[in-house]
Amino acid sequence: MTNFIPEKLSVEYVDGVTATEPIIPRYYTLTHSDLTGELFLAIGKQYAWDKINPMRDEVLGEWKTNGNTFYYCVYLYIDQGQLDQYVAAKRTEIFRRELPLALSAIRYGDRFLFDAYPNLDHASIIVNFMSAYPQFAKQESWGNFRSFSIL
């Protein structure tokens, strides 16, 4: 995993979302530049579809509730049935290796929300690996955001 460097993260609030409001709906689109290593986080009331590239290597996330409990859902598009199994396996490996960096970037990028609502640090993170291949299509628990805080 590459180490998260806060200076390489740009955060943009869109759709009337602020640094602390609302929690729901609050959607995250994390993209990156392979050339520079920069990360770009858009936080809005919907995903930033205009920032998504054809490779679908972004990390999408959103806050949800189960009763009074918040949890965070991550969606990773492995292949959408457009890649062979070897490439899907390689992309799964890359997503798994880089996901801690992505979660740290999301946690840091939205740190003012976490400061305003400290209980969100204890919210479960549920990761959905989206794939046409059953061996890669999985839903997993990745702990909570406290594990990904760099502060």
Accessible surface in RSA format (square Angstrom, percent):
REM  Atomic radii and reference values for relative SASA: ProtOr
REM  Chains: A
REM  Algorithm: Lee & Richards
REM  Probe-radius: 1.40
REM  Slices: 20
REM RES _ NUM      All-atoms   Total-Side   Main-Chain    Non-polar    All polar
REM                ABS   REL    ABS   REL    ABS   REL    ABS   REL    ABS   REL
RES MET A   1   116.36  60.3  59.97  39.7  56.40 134.3  59.59  50.7  56.78  75.2
RES THR A   2    81.15  57.7  72.59  73.6   8.55  20.4  58.17  78.1  22.98  34.7
RES ASN A   3   115.58  79.7 108.57 104.9   7.01  16.9  25.49  61.4  90.09  87.1
RES PHE A   4    24.52  12.3   4.58   2.8  19.94  51.9   4.58   2.8  19.93  57.0
RES ILE A   5    82.39  46.9  77.88  58.0   4.51  10.9  78.58  56.6   3.81  10.3
RES PRO A   6    37.15  27.1  31.03  28.3   6.12  22.3  31.39  25.9   5.76  35.8
RES GLU A   7   149.97  86.1 112.47  85.1  37.49  89.3  73.91 143.0  76.06  62.1
RES LYS A   8    80.60  39.3  76.67  47.0   3.93   9.4  48.34  43.5  32.26  34.4
RES LEU A   9    22.10  12.3   1.56   1.1  20.55  51.6   1.83   1.3  20.27  54.5
RES SER A  10    58.78  49.7  51.57  68.8   7.21  16.6  30.49  64.9  28.29  39.6
RES VAL A  11    54.33  35.7  20.39  18.5  33.94  81.8  20.63  17.9  33.69  91.4
RES GLU A  12    77.44  44.5  73.25  55.4   4.19  10.0  36.74  71.1  40.70  33.2
RES TYR A  13    72.00  33.6  46.57  26.5  25.43  66.2  45.30  34.0  26.70  32.9
RES VAL A  14    43.48  28.6  37.38  33.8   6.10  14.7  43.48  37.8   0.00   0.0
RES ASP A  15    65.42  45.8  34.36  34.2  31.06  73.4  24.17  56.9  41.25  41.1
RES GLY A  16    66.12  81.5   0.00   N/A  66.12  81.5  39.47 108.3  26.65  59.7
RES VAL A  17     8.34   5.5   0.00   0.0   8.34  20.1   0.00   0.0   8.34  22.6
RES THR A  18    71.21  50.6  66.75  67.7   4.46  10.6  68.79  92.4   2.42   3.7
RES ALA A  19    31.79  29.2  28.33  43.7   3.46   7.9  28.33  39.9   3.46   9.2
RES THR A  20    48.83  34.7  48.65  49.3   0.18   0.4  26.47  35.6  22.35  33.8
RES GLU A  21    86.08  49.4  85.80  64.9   0.28   0.7  43.95  85.0  42.13  34.4
RES PRO A  22    32.69  23.8  32.28  29.4   0.41   1.5  32.69  27.0   0.00   0.0
RES ILE A  23    19.86  11.3  16.53  12.3   3.33   8.0  16.53  11.9   3.33   9.0
RES ILE A  24    79.89  45.5  59.17  44.1  20.72  49.9  59.17  42.6  20.72  56.2
RES PRO A  25    55.47  40.4  53.58  48.8   1.90   6.9  55.47  45.8   0.00   0.0
RES ARG A  26     0.66   0.3   0.00   0.0   0.66   1.6   0.00   0.0   0.66   0.4
RES TYR A  27    52.98  24.7  52.65  30.0   0.33   0.9  14.97  11.2  38.01  46.9
RES TYR A  28     0.72   0.3   0.72   0.4   0.00   0.0   0.30   0.2   0.41   0.5
RES THR A  29     1.93   1.4   0.84   0.9   1.09   2.6   0.16   0.2   1.78   2.7
RES LEU A  30     6.87   3.8   5.14   3.7   1.73   4.4   5.14   3.6   1.73   4.7
RES THR A  31    17.45  12.4  16.30  16.5   1.15   2.7  10.92  14.7   6.53   9.9
RES HIS A  32    68.57  37.5  48.00  33.4  20.57  52.6  29.34  30.2  39.23  45.6
RES SER A  33    28.33  23.9  22.09  29.5   6.24  14.4  19.33  41.2   9.00  12.6
RES ASP A  34   124.68  87.3  87.50  87.1  37.18  87.9  36.62  86.2  88.07  87.8
RES LEU A  35   175.03  97.5 140.25 100.3  34.78  87.4 143.24 100.6  31.79  85.6
RES THR A  36    67.46  48.0  53.84  54.6  13.62  32.5  62.15  83.5   5.32   8.0
RES GLY A  37    41.38  51.0   0.00   N/A  41.38  51.0  29.97  82.3  11.41  25.5
RES GLU A  38    66.30  38.1  66.30  50.2   0.00   0.0  10.49  20.3  55.81  45.6
RES LEU A  39    16.34   9.1  16.33  11.7   0.00   0.0  16.33  11.5   0.00   0.0
RES PHE A  40    75.28  37.7  74.47  46.1   0.81   2.1  74.56  45.2   0.72   2.1
RES LEU A  41     2.47   1.4   0.00   0.0   2.47   6.2   0.85   0.6   1.62   4.4
RES ALA A  42     5.75   5.3   4.00   6.2   1.75   4.0   4.05   5.7   1.70   4.5
RES ILE A  43     0.00   0.0   0.00   0.0   0.00   0.0   0.00   0.0   0.00   0.0
RES GLY A  44     0.75   0.9   0.00   N/A   0.75   0.9   0.00   0.0   0.75   1.7
RES LYS A  45    95.59  46.6  84.65  51.9  10.94  26.1  34.12  30.7  61.47  65.5
RES GLN A  46   107.50  60.1 104.22  76.2   3.28   7.8  22.18  47.2  85.32  64.7
RES TYR A  47    26.95  12.6  22.87  13.0   4.08  10.6  22.71  17.1   4.24   5.2
RES ALA A  48    11.85  10.9   4.80   7.4   7.05  16.0  11.45  16.1   0.39   1.0
RES TRP A  49   140.74  56.5 127.50  61.7  13.24  31.1 110.75  59.0  29.99  48.7
RES ASP A  50   124.90  87.5  81.51  81.1  43.39 102.6  52.46 123.5  72.44  72.2
RES LYS A  51    88.35  43.1  68.44  42.0  19.91  47.4  39.88  35.9  48.48  51.6
RES ILE A  52    32.52  18.5  10.19   7.6  22.33  53.8  10.43   7.5  22.09  59.9
RES ASN A  53    57.31  39.5  52.95  51.2   4.35  10.5  29.61  71.3  27.69  26.8
RES PRO A  54   132.89  96.9 103.33  94.2  29.57 107.5 115.59  95.4  17.30 107.5
RES MET A  55   116.90  60.5 109.11  72.2   7.79  18.5  75.91  64.5  40.99  54.3
RES ARG A  56    37.92  15.9  37.91  19.3   0.02   0.0  18.12  24.8  19.81  12.0
RES ASP A  57    37.31  26.1  30.86  30.7   6.45  15.3  12.93  30.4  24.39  24.3
RES GLU A  58     2.02   1.2   1.23   0.9   0.79   1.9   1.31   2.5   0.71   0.6
RES VAL A  59    11.81   7.8  11.81  10.7   0.00   0.0  11.81  10.3   0.00   0.0
RES LEU A  60     1.52   0.8   1.52   1.1   0.00   0.0   1.52   1.1   0.00   0.0
RES GLY A  61     0.00   0.0   0.00   N/A   0.00   0.0   0.00   0.0   0.00   0.0
RES GLU A  62    22.86  13.1  22.86  17.3   0.00   0.0   0.59   1.1  22.27  18.2
RES TRP A  63     5.66   2.3   0.78   0.4   4.88  11.5   0.77   0.4   4.90   7.9
RES LYS A  64    68.80  33.6  66.09  40.6   2.71   6.4  28.58  25.7  40.22  42.8
RES THR A  65    64.26  45.7  41.53  42.1  22.72  54.2  13.54  18.2  50.71  76.7
RES ASN A  66   113.50  78.3 103.13  99.7  10.38  25.0  16.00  38.5  97.50  94.2
RES GLY A  67    67.55  83.3   0.00   N/A  67.55  83.3  40.98 112.5  26.56  59.5
RES ASN A  68   151.45 104.4 118.20 114.2  33.25  80.1  40.56  97.6 110.90 107.2
RES THR A  69    88.14  62.7  83.92  85.1   4.22  10.1  56.66  76.1  31.48  47.6
RES PHE A  70    47.58  23.8  42.93  26.6   4.65  12.1  42.93  26.0   4.65  13.3
RES TYR A  71    56.33  26.3  56.33  32.0   0.00   0.0  27.34  20.5  28.99  35.7
RES TYR A  72     0.22   0.1   0.22   0.1   0.00   0.0   0.22   0.2   0.00   0.0
RES CYS A  73     6.96   5.3   6.96   7.8   0.00   0.0   0.00   0.0   6.96   7.5
RES VAL A  74     0.00   0.0   0.00   0.0   0.00   0.0   0.00   0.0   0.00   0.0
RES TYR A  75    36.09  16.8  36.09  20.5   0.00   0.0  28.30  21.3   7.79   9.6
RES LEU A  76     0.00   0.0   0.00   0.0   0.00   0.0   0.00   0.0   0.00   0.0
RES TYR A  77    47.42  22.1  46.85  26.7   0.57   1.5  16.97  12.8  30.45  37.5
RES ILE A  78     0.04   0.0   0.00   0.0   0.04   0.1   0.00   0.0   0.04   0.1
RES ASP A  79     6.68   4.7   0.00   0.0   6.68  15.8   4.08   9.6   2.59   2.6
RES GLN A  80    85.15  47.6  54.97  40.2  30.18  71.9  25.91  55.1  59.25  44.9
RES GLY A  81    46.01  56.7   0.00   N/A  46.01  56.7  14.80  40.6  31.20  69.9
RES GLN A  82   138.42  77.4 104.63  76.5  33.79  80.5  39.89  84.9  98.53  74.7
RES LEU A  83    54.10  30.1  46.63  33.4   7.46  18.8  52.52  36.9   1.57   4.2
RES ASP A  84    85.86  60.1  74.40  74.1  11.46  27.1  41.37  97.4  44.50  44.4
RES GLN A  85    93.67  52.4  90.08  65.8   3.58   8.5  24.84  52.9  68.82  52.2
RES TYR A  86   165.39  77.2 156.08  88.8   9.31  24.2 123.90  93.1  41.48  51.1
RES VAL A  87    53.78  35.4  53.32  48.3   0.46   1.1  53.78  46.7   0.00   0.0
RES ALA A  88     0.00   0.0   0.00   0.0   0.00   0.0   0.00   0.0   0.00   0.0
RES ALA A  89    40.35  37.1  34.64  53.4   5.71  13.0  35.47  50.0   4.87  12.9
RES LYS A  90    90.61  44.2  88.37  54.2   2.24   5.3  55.37  49.8  35.24  37.5
RES ARG A  91    22.21   9.3  21.29  10.9   0.92   2.2  14.32  19.6   7.89   4.8
RES THR A  92    13.58   9.7  13.58  13.8   0.00   0.0  13.58  18.2   0.00   0.0
RES GLU A  93    85.44  49.1  79.53  60.2   5.92  14.1  35.77  69.2  49.67  40.6
RES ILE A  94    69.34  39.5  69.34  51.7   0.00   0.0  69.34  49.9   0.00   0.0
RES PHE A  95    16.06   8.0  15.28   9.5   0.79   2.0  15.86   9.6   0.20   0.6
RES ARG A  96    78.19  32.8  70.89  36.1   7.30  17.4  41.53  56.8  36.67  22.2
RES ARG A  97   107.38  45.1  95.85  48.9  11.52  27.4  53.44  73.0  53.94  32.7
RES GLU A  98    45.08  25.9  44.61  33.8   0.47   1.1  32.87  63.6  12.22  10.0
RES LEU A  99     2.05   1.1   0.04   0.0   2.00   5.0   1.74   1.2   0.30   0.8
RES PRO A 100    33.61  24.5  33.61  30.6   0.00   0.0  33.61  27.7   0.00   0.0
RES LEU A 101    22.80  12.7  22.74  16.3   0.06   0.1  22.80  16.0   0.00   0.0
RES ALA A 102     7.85   7.2   7.33  11.3   0.52   1.2   7.85  11.1   0.00   0.0
RES LEU A 103     0.00   0.0   0.00   0.0   0.00   0.0   0.00   0.0   0.00   0.0
RES SER A 104    11.52   9.7  11.30  15.1   0.22   0.5   0.86   1.8  10.67  14.9
RES ALA A 105     0.00   0.0   0.00   0.0   0.00   0.0   0.00   0.0   0.00   0.0
RES ILE A 106     0.91   0.5   0.91   0.7   0.00   0.0   0.91   0.7   0.00   0.0
RES ARG A 107    13.61   5.7  13.61   6.9   0.00   0.0   0.80   1.1  12.81   7.8
RES TYR A 108    41.02  19.2  39.83  22.7   1.20   3.1  12.55   9.4  28.47  35.1
RES GLY A 109     2.02   2.5   0.00   N/A   2.02   2.5   0.00   0.0   2.02   4.5
RES ASP A 110     0.00   0.0   0.00   0.0   0.00   0.0   0.00   0.0   0.00   0.0
RES ARG A 111    58.27  24.5  58.27  29.7   0.00   0.0   6.08   8.3  52.19  31.6
RES PHE A 112    94.83  47.4  92.98  57.6   1.85   4.8  93.50  56.7   1.33   3.8
RES LEU A 113     0.00   0.0   0.00   0.0   0.00   0.0   0.00   0.0   0.00   0.0
RES PHE A 114     4.19   2.1   1.05   0.6   3.14   8.2   1.20   0.7   2.99   8.6
RES ASP A 115    93.38  65.4  68.99  68.7  24.39  57.7  32.58  76.7  60.81  60.6
RES ALA A 116    51.06  46.9  18.26  28.2  32.80  74.6  29.93  42.2  21.12  56.0
RES TYR A 117    61.16  28.6  59.93  34.1   1.23   3.2  44.85  33.7  16.31  20.1
RES PRO A 118    88.82  64.7  86.76  79.1   2.06   7.5  87.45  72.2   1.37   8.5
RES ASN A 119    88.14  60.8  77.41  74.8  10.73  25.8  40.88  98.4  47.25  45.7
RES LEU A 120     0.28   0.2   0.14   0.1   0.14   0.3   0.28   0.2   0.00   0.0
RES ASP A 121    22.78  16.0  22.78  22.7   0.00   0.0   3.76   8.9  19.01  19.0
RES HIS A 122   106.04  58.0  86.71  60.3  19.33  49.4  54.04  55.7  52.00  60.5
RES ALA A 123     6.85   6.3   1.15   1.8   5.70  13.0   6.74   9.5   0.11   0.3
RES SER A 124    53.07  44.8  50.20  67.0   2.86   6.6  10.85  23.1  42.22  59.1
RES ILE A 125     0.00   0.0   0.00   0.0   0.00   0.0   0.00   0.0   0.00   0.0
RES ILE A 126    38.63  22.0  38.63  28.8   0.00   0.0  38.63  27.8   0.00   0.0
RES VAL A 127     0.00   0.0   0.00   0.0   0.00   0.0   0.00   0.0   0.00   0.0
RES ASN A 128    16.69  11.5  16.67  16.1   0.02   0.0   3.96   9.5  12.73  12.3
RES PHE A 129     3.50   1.7   0.12   0.1   3.38   8.8   0.12   0.1   3.38   9.7
RES MET A 130    72.30  37.4  68.43  45.3   3.87   9.2  63.52  54.0   8.78  11.6
RES SER A 131    22.74  19.2   0.00   0.0  22.74  52.4   3.41   7.3  19.33  27.1
RES ALA A 132    66.55  61.2  30.07  46.4  36.48  83.0  42.03  59.2  24.53  65.0
RES TYR A 133    44.83  20.9  44.83  25.5   0.00   0.0  27.73  20.8  17.11  21.1
RES PRO A 134   110.71  80.7  94.44  86.1  16.27  59.1 100.34  82.8  10.37  64.4
RES GLN A 135    83.03  46.4  68.03  49.7  15.00  35.7  51.79 110.2  31.24  23.7
RES PHE A 136    28.53  14.3  26.66  16.5   1.87   4.9  27.63  16.8   0.90   2.6
RES ALA A 137    45.86  42.2  27.64  42.7  18.21  41.4  28.58  40.2  17.28  45.8
RES LYS A 138    94.84  46.3  81.55  50.0  13.29  31.6  55.20  49.7  39.63  42.2
RES GLN A 139   127.54  71.3  96.14  70.3  31.40  74.8  25.30  53.9 102.24  77.5
RES GLU A 140    45.00  25.8  38.58  29.2   6.42  15.3  28.63  55.4  16.36  13.4
RES SER A 141    84.43  71.3  54.01  72.1  30.42  70.1  36.08  76.8  48.34  67.7
RES TRP A 142    51.07  20.5  37.55  18.2  13.52  31.7  44.46  23.7   6.61  10.7
RES GLY A 143    40.09  49.4   0.00   N/A  40.09  49.4  34.58  94.9   5.51  12.3
RES ASN A 144    30.86  21.3  30.65  29.6   0.21   0.5   1.57   3.8  29.28  28.3
RES PHE A 145     0.19   0.1   0.19   0.1   0.00   0.0   0.19   0.1   0.00   0.0
RES ARG A 146   142.22  59.7 130.97  66.8  11.25  26.8  46.39  63.4  95.83  58.1
RES SER A 147    84.64  71.5  45.08  60.2  39.56  91.1  32.54  69.3  52.11  73.0
RES PHE A 148    26.22  13.1  23.01  14.3   3.20   8.3  26.11  15.8   0.11   0.3
RES SER A 149    36.83  31.1  14.12  18.8  22.71  52.3   9.80  20.9  27.03  37.9
RES ILE A 150    78.53  44.7  42.37  31.6  36.16  87.2  50.28  36.2  28.24  76.6
RES LEU A 151   132.27  73.7  67.58  48.4  64.68 162.6  98.16  68.9  34.11  91.8
END  Absolute sums over single chains surface
CHAIN  1 A     7807.0       6212.0       1595.1       4415.1       3391.9
END  Absolute sums over all chains
TOTAL          7807.0       6212.0       1595.1       4415.1       3391.9
